[in-house]
Amino acid sequence: MITAWEPTMTGVLRLPSGRLVRGRGLRHPLPAGDLPTFALYLLGYEPPPVAWEARWLRWPDFWLPSDRTAAADALREAWVRAEDERVEIACAGGLGRTGTALACLAVLDGVPSDKAVPYVREHYASHAVETPWQRRFVSRFRLPPAP
């Protein structure tokens, strides 16, 4: 059985369902402690390989995902896996793209889309979701149909 993230660890967001997801900036050193079992990397370029299962979503800095359907699928996968795995969501700085993705996970977890950015700013990082178009992306994000 996989143990969850330590809830008090830096960057760990507790969703209303109790799922724990770690957000982080890849510019910063890997935090001490348990490693992710699955990671979703939000970058404009392919990230280097890691020792855990990872998925790359092309998402340029300060912008939106290049493929919104792929983004919805990847976010849904991360949310499902966070029920019993250590899921990490990361971009270069850990605020804009990561905050946007975490806000979308909050929507998947039942937070109304107009409340998801404030939820992430309160429980993850006060400057998360950096641009107006990232906030609009979250406000329009909807639960994709189950596969």
GROMACS elastic network, one bead per residue, 0.5 to 0.9 nm:
[ bonds ]
;  ai    aj funct       b0    kb
    1    84     6  0.84984   500
    2    37     6  0.84741   500
    2    84     6  0.69408   500
    2    85     6  0.62116   500
    2    86     6  0.76463   500
    3     6     6  0.86310   500
    3    34     6  0.88036   500
    3    84     6  0.78879   500
    3    85     6  0.73811   500
    3    86     6  0.74969   500
    4     7     6  0.82426   500
    4    19     6  0.85856   500
    4    20     6  0.70095   500
    4    21     6  0.89143   500
    4    34     6  0.89148   500
    4    82     6  0.85864   500
    4    83     6  0.88832   500
    4    84     6  0.70471   500
    4    85     6  0.63790   500
    4    86     6  0.55803   500
    4    87     6  0.88791   500
    5     8     6  0.84995   500
    5     9     6  0.74069   500
    5    12     6  0.72300   500
    5    20     6  0.63665   500
    5    21     6  0.74424   500
    5    22     6  0.75472   500
    5    34     6  0.73625   500
    5    35     6  0.89847   500
    5    36     6  0.85508   500
    5    85     6  0.85492   500
    5    86     6  0.59574   500
    5    87     6  0.84561   500
    6     9     6  0.54444   500
    6    12     6  0.76798   500
    6    20     6  0.84264   500
    6    33     6  0.89047   500
    6    34     6  0.86831   500
    7    10     6  0.84179   500
    7    12     6  0.60572   500
    7    13     6  0.75668   500
    7    14     6  0.71837   500
    7    20     6  0.70256   500
    8    11     6  0.84524   500
    8    12     6  0.69337   500
    9    12     6  0.57865   500
    9    22     6  0.84639   500
    9    31     6  0.87530   500
   10    13     6  0.88630   500
   10    22     6  0.80012   500
   10    23     6  0.85972   500
   10    24     6  0.85569   500
   10    31     6  0.81022   500
   10   124     6  0.87782   500
   11    21     6  0.81552   500
   11    22     6  0.52357   500
   11    23     6  0.50686   500
   11    24     6  0.60089   500
   11    94     6  0.88363   500
   11   124     6  0.62742   500
   11   125     6  0.80093   500
   12    20     6  0.63299   500
   12    21     6  0.55140   500
   12    23     6  0.62562   500
   12    24     6  0.86675   500
   12    88     6  0.87928   500
   12   123     6  0.86665   500
   12   124     6  0.69888   500
   13    19     6  0.82085   500
   13    20     6  0.56174   500
   13    21     6  0.53048   500
   13    22     6  0.60303   500
   13    23     6  0.73400   500
   13   102     6  0.81581   500
   13   120     6  0.77701   500
   13   123     6  0.62232   500
   13   124     6  0.55850   500
   14    17     6  0.79101   500
   14    18     6  0.57619   500
   14    19     6  0.57876   500
   14    21     6  0.66566   500
   14    22     6  0.88197   500
   14   123     6  0.75216   500
   14   124     6  0.85874   500
   15    18     6  0.53486   500
   15    19     6  0.53373   500
   15    20     6  0.63393   500
   15    21     6  0.78208   500
   15   105     6  0.80473   500
   15   106     6  0.61753   500
   15   109     6  0.67363   500
   15   110     6  0.89966   500
   15   111     6  0.87798   500
   15   123     6  0.89112   500
   16    19     6  0.73281   500
   16   106     6  0.76788   500
   16   109     6  0.66731   500
   16   110     6  0.75552   500
   16   111     6  0.77168   500
   17    20     6  0.88960   500
   17    83     6  0.88264   500
   17   109     6  0.64767   500
   17   110     6  0.82570   500
   18    83     6  0.82346   500
   19    79     6  0.81710   500
   19    82     6  0.58310   500
   19    83     6  0.54800   500
   19    84     6  0.80155   500
   19   109     6  0.87015   500
   20    82     6  0.64843   500
   20    83     6  0.78066   500
   20    85     6  0.88094   500
   20    86     6  0.75092   500
   20    87     6  0.77133   500
   21    78     6  0.87348   500
   21    79     6  0.84275   500
   21    82     6  0.64379   500
   21    86     6  0.68455   500
   21    87     6  0.53599   500
   21    88     6  0.58947   500
   21    89     6  0.73123   500
   21   102     6  0.81041   500
   22    36     6  0.85842   500
   22    86     6  0.77746   500
   22    87     6  0.63466   500
   22    89     6  0.61957   500
   22    90     6  0.82315   500
   23    87     6  0.86940   500
   23    88     6  0.57206   500
   23    90     6  0.55698   500
   23    91     6  0.85025   500
   23    94     6  0.63511   500
   23    95     6  0.83508   500
   23    98     6  0.62695   500
   23    99     6  0.76581   500
   23   102     6  0.75626   500
   23   124     6  0.79633   500
   24    27     6  0.87437   500
   24    28     6  0.78212   500
   24    30     6  0.86581   500
   24    31     6  0.89524   500
   24    88     6  0.74777   500
   24    89     6  0.66306   500
   24    91     6  0.69767   500
   24    92     6  0.81265   500
   24    93     6  0.72020   500
   24    95     6  0.78085   500
   24    98     6  0.72419   500
   25    28     6  0.56879   500
   25    29     6  0.84678   500
   25    30     6  0.89719   500
   25    89     6  0.88064   500
   25    90     6  0.55864   500
   25    91     6  0.53852   500
   25    95     6  0.73756   500
   25    98     6  0.79718   500
   26    29     6  0.71389   500
   26    30     6  0.76816   500
   26    41     6  0.89053   500
   26    90     6  0.63590   500
   26    91     6  0.59043   500
   26    93     6  0.64071   500
   26    94     6  0.71134   500
   27    91     6  0.83836   500
   27    92     6  0.54281   500
   27    93     6  0.61521   500
   27    94     6  0.84524   500
   28    31     6  0.83297   500
   28    92     6  0.83179   500
   28    93     6  0.78449   500
   28    94     6  0.89845   500
   29    32     6  0.88062   500
   30    33     6  0.89983   500
   30    35     6  0.86863   500
   31    34     6  0.84118   500
   31    35     6  0.85027   500
   32    35     6  0.83152   500
   34    86     6  0.84447   500
   35    38     6  0.89191   500
   35    51     6  0.88598   500
   35    52     6  0.77789   500
   35    86     6  0.75922   500
   35    88     6  0.89856   500
   36    39     6  0.64421   500
   36    52     6  0.65792   500
   36    53     6  0.82048   500
   36    85     6  0.78618   500
   36    87     6  0.56777   500
   36    88     6  0.60222   500
   37    52     6  0.55756   500
   37    53     6  0.61921   500
   37    54     6  0.82770   500
   37    85     6  0.61218   500
   37    86     6  0.52061   500
   37    87     6  0.62476   500
   37    88     6  0.81375   500
   38    52     6  0.61881   500
   38    54     6  0.53952   500
   38    55     6  0.78970   500
   38    78     6  0.77849   500
   38    81     6  0.78429   500
   38    82     6  0.86906   500
   38    85     6  0.72179   500
   38    86     6  0.64207   500
   38    88     6  0.64328   500
   38    89     6  0.88602   500
   39    52     6  0.75626   500
   39    53     6  0.64838   500
   39    55     6  0.62703   500
   39    56     6  0.84172   500
   39    78     6  0.77508   500
   39    86     6  0.83222   500
   39    87     6  0.54977   500
   39    89     6  0.57914   500
   39    90     6  0.75626   500
   40    53     6  0.89767   500
   40    54     6  0.57989   500
   40    56     6  0.59105   500
   40    57     6  0.71129   500
   40    74     6  0.74746   500
   40    75     6  0.81550   500
   40    78     6  0.71286   500
   40    87     6  0.77568   500
   40    88     6  0.62874   500
   40    90     6  0.64628   500
   40    91     6  0.87361   500
   41    46     6  0.86415   500
   41    47     6  0.73137   500
   41    54     6  0.72606   500
   41    55     6  0.62382   500
   41    57     6  0.60785   500
   41    58     6  0.83283   500
   41    59     6  0.88137   500
   41    88     6  0.82308   500
   41    89     6  0.60820   500
   41    90     6  0.50858   500
   41    91     6  0.58888   500
   41    92     6  0.89457   500
   41    98     6  0.86074   500
   42    45     6  0.86677   500
   42    47     6  0.88491   500
   42    55     6  0.88288   500
   42    56     6  0.62441   500
   42    57     6  0.50946   500
   42    58     6  0.60780   500
   42    59     6  0.52912   500
   42    60     6  0.77726   500
   42    61     6  0.86235   500
   42    65     6  0.80556   500
   42    89     6  0.76004   500
   42    90     6  0.60909   500
   42    92     6  0.80229   500
   42    97     6  0.65685   500
   42    98     6  0.71742   500
   42   101     6  0.86805   500
   43    46     6  0.68375   500
   43    47     6  0.72632   500
   43    56     6  0.73226   500
   43    57     6  0.65597   500
   43    58     6  0.53895   500
   43    60     6  0.56802   500
   43    61     6  0.68878   500
   43    65     6  0.89239   500
   43    90     6  0.84308   500
   43    91     6  0.58032   500
   43    92     6  0.71516   500
   43    97     6  0.83828   500
   44    47     6  0.89103   500
   44    57     6  0.80629   500
   44    58     6  0.50338   500
   44    61     6  0.66349   500
   44    65     6  0.88488   500
   44    66     6  0.87409   500
   45    56     6  0.86994   500
   45    57     6  0.89040   500
   45    58     6  0.66142   500
   45    59     6  0.81059   500
   45    60     6  0.78372   500
   46    49     6  0.89506   500
   46    56     6  0.66736   500
   46    57     6  0.83900   500
   46    58     6  0.75830   500
   47    50     6  0.86399   500
   47    56     6  0.72175   500
   49    52     6  0.86032   500
   49    54     6  0.82777   500
   50    53     6  0.74463   500
   50    54     6  0.73805   500
   51    54     6  0.87228   500
   55    74     6  0.77397   500
   56    59     6  0.88830   500
   56    74     6  0.87397   500
   57    65     6  0.71629   500
   57    66     6  0.81111   500
   57    67     6  0.82938   500
   57    70     6  0.75326   500
   57    71     6  0.67130   500
   57    74     6  0.75615   500
   58    64     6  0.89647   500
   58    65     6  0.60450   500
   58    66     6  0.58301   500
   58    67     6  0.75717   500
   58    71     6  0.86631   500
   59    62     6  0.85234   500
   59    63     6  0.68081   500
   59    64     6  0.58334   500
   59    66     6  0.57288   500
   59    67     6  0.83788   500
   59    71     6  0.89277   500
   59    91     6  0.87571   500
   59    97     6  0.75641   500
   60    63     6  0.55083   500
   60    64     6  0.67689   500
   60    65     6  0.70067   500
   60    66     6  0.76453   500
   60    97     6  0.85542   500
   61    64     6  0.80461   500
   61    91     6  0.82712   500
   61    92     6  0.80103   500
   61    96     6  0.78686   500
   61    97     6  0.72160   500
   62    96     6  0.64769   500
   62    97     6  0.70557   500
   62   130     6  0.72707   500
   62   131     6  0.67288   500
   62   133     6  0.89225   500
   62   134     6  0.80092   500
   63    66     6  0.86567   500
   63    96     6  0.85774   500
   63    97     6  0.77481   500
   63   131     6  0.78569   500
   63   133     6  0.74158   500
   63   134     6  0.70330   500
   64    67     6  0.85869   500
   64    68     6  0.81902   500
   64    97     6  0.76550   500
   64   100     6  0.89896   500
   64   133     6  0.75472   500
   64   134     6  0.65610   500
   64   137     6  0.77132   500
   65    68     6  0.58326   500
   65    70     6  0.83863   500
   65    71     6  0.63787   500
   65    97     6  0.86823   500
   66    70     6  0.85299   500
   66    71     6  0.82053   500
   67    70     6  0.53581   500
   67    71     6  0.61785   500
   67    72     6  0.88131   500
   68    72     6  0.61607   500
   68    73     6  0.86017   500
   69    72     6  0.51716   500
   69    73     6  0.62881   500
   69    74     6  0.86283   500
   69   144     6  0.88126   500
   70    73     6  0.50838   500
   70    74     6  0.60529   500
   70    75     6  0.85121   500
   71    74     6  0.50862   500
   71    75     6  0.60053   500
   71    76     6  0.84276   500
   71   101     6  0.88792   500
   72    75     6  0.51937   500
   72    76     6  0.60577   500
   72    77     6  0.85615   500
   72   104     6  0.87418   500
   72   141     6  0.84134   500
   72   142     6  0.86046   500
   72   143     6  0.80427   500
   72   144     6  0.65394   500
   73    76     6  0.51607   500
   73    77     6  0.61703   500
   73    78     6  0.87059   500
   73   144     6  0.75479   500
   74    77     6  0.50387   500
   74    78     6  0.62053   500
   74    79     6  0.86330   500
   75    78     6  0.50611   500
   75    79     6  0.61349   500
   75    80     6  0.86029   500
   75   101     6  0.70216   500
   75   102     6  0.86881   500
   75   104     6  0.73240   500
   75   105     6  0.65751   500
   75   108     6  0.85951   500
   76    79     6  0.50911   500
   76    80     6  0.61461   500
   76    81     6  0.85271   500
   76   105     6  0.74981   500
   76   108     6  0.73671   500
   76   143     6  0.80819   500
   76   144     6  0.76611   500
   76   146     6  0.88433   500
   77    80     6  0.52117   500
   77    81     6  0.60543   500
   77    82     6  0.84956   500
   78    81     6  0.51647   500
   78    82     6  0.60135   500
   78    87     6  0.65651   500
   78    88     6  0.82939   500
   78    89     6  0.82319   500
   78   105     6  0.80094   500
   79    82     6  0.51594   500
   79    83     6  0.70832   500
   79    87     6  0.82833   500
   79   105     6  0.59969   500
   79   106     6  0.88063   500
   79   108     6  0.72488   500
   79   109     6  0.78097   500
   80    83     6  0.57839   500
   80    84     6  0.82522   500
   80    85     6  0.89720   500
   81    84     6  0.60637   500
   81    85     6  0.55884   500
   81    86     6  0.79254   500
   81    87     6  0.69540   500
   82    85     6  0.50116   500
   82    86     6  0.61720   500
   82    87     6  0.54676   500
   82    88     6  0.88243   500
   83    86     6  0.85673   500
   84    87     6  0.89426   500
   89    94     6  0.83036   500
   89    98     6  0.60173   500
   89    99     6  0.88402   500
   89   101     6  0.74645   500
   89   102     6  0.75224   500
   90    93     6  0.79481   500
   90    94     6  0.57591   500
   90    95     6  0.87094   500
   90    97     6  0.77961   500
   90    98     6  0.54145   500
   90    99     6  0.89492   500
   90   101     6  0.89750   500
   91    94     6  0.52413   500
   91    95     6  0.77500   500
   91    96     6  0.80392   500
   91    97     6  0.61709   500
   91    98     6  0.57202   500
   92    95     6  0.84552   500
   92    97     6  0.85765   500
   92    98     6  0.86921   500
   93    96     6  0.74821   500
   93    97     6  0.84425   500
   93    98     6  0.81372   500
   94    97     6  0.70150   500
   94    98     6  0.51919   500
   94    99     6  0.69678   500
   94   128     6  0.79712   500
   95    98     6  0.53398   500
   95   100     6  0.78555   500
   95   125     6  0.72300   500
   95   126     6  0.89406   500
   95   127     6  0.65653   500
   95   129     6  0.61203   500
   95   130     6  0.69430   500
   96    99     6  0.52043   500
   96   100     6  0.60276   500
   96   101     6  0.85858   500
   96   127     6  0.79947   500
   96   128     6  0.55119   500
   96   131     6  0.72574   500
   96   134     6  0.75686   500
   97   100     6  0.50212   500
   97   101     6  0.61307   500
   97   102     6  0.85393   500
   97   128     6  0.82469   500
   97   129     6  0.66900   500
   97   130     6  0.79907   500
   97   134     6  0.77624   500
   98   101     6  0.51187   500
   98   102     6  0.60750   500
   98   103     6  0.85270   500
   98   128     6  0.75995   500
   98   129     6  0.76193   500
   99   102     6  0.50035   500
   99   103     6  0.60505   500
   99   104     6  0.85814   500
   99   117     6  0.79387   500
   99   120     6  0.68100   500
   99   121     6  0.80215   500
   99   124     6  0.79666   500
   99   125     6  0.77862   500
   99   127     6  0.84003   500
   99   130     6  0.80258   500
  100   103     6  0.50997   500
  100   104     6  0.63145   500
  100   105     6  0.87448   500
  100   117     6  0.75764   500
  100   120     6  0.86053   500
  100   128     6  0.71722   500
  100   129     6  0.50192   500
  100   130     6  0.82124   500
  100   134     6  0.61692   500
  100   135     6  0.72515   500
  100   137     6  0.79371   500
  100   138     6  0.65844   500
  101   104     6  0.50164   500
  101   105     6  0.62810   500
  101   106     6  0.86670   500
  101   129     6  0.86326   500
  101   138     6  0.82124   500
  102   106     6  0.62437   500
  102   107     6  0.87232   500
  102   116     6  0.85609   500
  102   117     6  0.86555   500
  102   120     6  0.68189   500
  102   124     6  0.87244   500
  103   107     6  0.64068   500
  103   108     6  0.87716   500
  103   111     6  0.86941   500
  103   113     6  0.81200   500
  103   115     6  0.88286   500
  103   116     6  0.50336   500
  103   117     6  0.55204   500
  103   118     6  0.85728   500
  103   119     6  0.74794   500
  103   120     6  0.58165   500
  103   121     6  0.88995   500
  103   128     6  0.89574   500
  103   129     6  0.81181   500
  103   138     6  0.65226   500
  104   108     6  0.63330   500
  104   109     6  0.85635   500
  104   113     6  0.78059   500
  104   116     6  0.71883   500
  104   117     6  0.86053   500
  104   137     6  0.86939   500
  104   138     6  0.58540   500
  104   139     6  0.87760   500
  104   141     6  0.65551   500
  104   142     6  0.82491   500
  104   143     6  0.89128   500
  105   109     6  0.61095   500
  105   110     6  0.87644   500
  105   111     6  0.87775   500
  105   116     6  0.86563   500
  106   110     6  0.64012   500
  106   111     6  0.53920   500
  106   112     6  0.81674   500
  106   113     6  0.81532   500
  106   116     6  0.59067   500
  106   117     6  0.86827   500
  106   119     6  0.78645   500
  106   120     6  0.77963   500
  107   110     6  0.51842   500
  107   112     6  0.59089   500
  107   113     6  0.55589   500
  107   115     6  0.85463   500
  107   116     6  0.62029   500
  107   138     6  0.81066   500
  107   141     6  0.74288   500
  107   142     6  0.72664   500
  107   143     6  0.74265   500
  108   111     6  0.72554   500
  108   141     6  0.89008   500
  108   142     6  0.75735   500
  108   143     6  0.58081   500
  108   144     6  0.87927   500
  110   113     6  0.85872   500
  111   114     6  0.82568   500
  111   115     6  0.64179   500
  111   116     6  0.58077   500
  111   119     6  0.81116   500
  112   115     6  0.53151   500
  112   116     6  0.62281   500
  112   139     6  0.85711   500
  113   116     6  0.51969   500
  113   117     6  0.78357   500
  113   138     6  0.62601   500
  113   140     6  0.70058   500
  113   141     6  0.67592   500
  113   142     6  0.77776   500
  114   117     6  0.71945   500
  114   118     6  0.82845   500
  114   138     6  0.77791   500
  114   139     6  0.53671   500
  114   140     6  0.86088   500
  115   118     6  0.55915   500
  115   119     6  0.61549   500
  115   120     6  0.88694   500
  115   139     6  0.83494   500
  116   120     6  0.62514   500
  116   121     6  0.86033   500
  116   138     6  0.73229   500
  116   139     6  0.78651   500
  117   120     6  0.52219   500
  117   121     6  0.61196   500
  117   122     6  0.85693   500
  117   128     6  0.77195   500
  117   129     6  0.69398   500
  117   135     6  0.69699   500
  117   138     6  0.73310   500
  117   139     6  0.83569   500
  118   122     6  0.60295   500
  118   123     6  0.85260   500
  118   126     6  0.84745   500
  119   122     6  0.52193   500
  119   123     6  0.60887   500
  119   124     6  0.80821   500
  120   123     6  0.51631   500
  120   124     6  0.51798   500
  120   125     6  0.66412   500
  120   126     6  0.77208   500
  120   128     6  0.69573   500
  120   129     6  0.84919   500
  121   124     6  0.55791   500
  121   127     6  0.63727   500
  121   128     6  0.56788   500
  121   129     6  0.80562   500
  122   125     6  0.65359   500
  122   126     6  0.60896   500
  123   126     6  0.80657   500
  124   127     6  0.89941   500
  124   128     6  0.75778   500
  125   128     6  0.53304   500
  126   129     6  0.89546   500
  127   130     6  0.65715   500
  129   132     6  0.82691   500
  129   134     6  0.60402   500
  129   135     6  0.62836   500
  129   138     6  0.89673   500
  130   133     6  0.86677   500
  130   134     6  0.67883   500
  130   135     6  0.76766   500
  131   134     6  0.51702   500
  131   135     6  0.64293   500
  131   136     6  0.87082   500
  132   135     6  0.51097   500
  132   136     6  0.61833   500
  132   137     6  0.86018   500
  133   137     6  0.59830   500
  133   138     6  0.86360   500
  134   138     6  0.64156   500
  134   139     6  0.86948   500
  135   138     6  0.52389   500
  135   139     6  0.62411   500
  135   140     6  0.87738   500
  136   140     6  0.62110   500
  136   141     6  0.84728   500
  137   140     6  0.53100   500
  137   141     6  0.60137   500
  138   142     6  0.84366   500
  139   142     6  0.84646   500
  141   144     6  0.87085   500
  143   146     6  0.85473   500
  144   147     6  0.87123   500
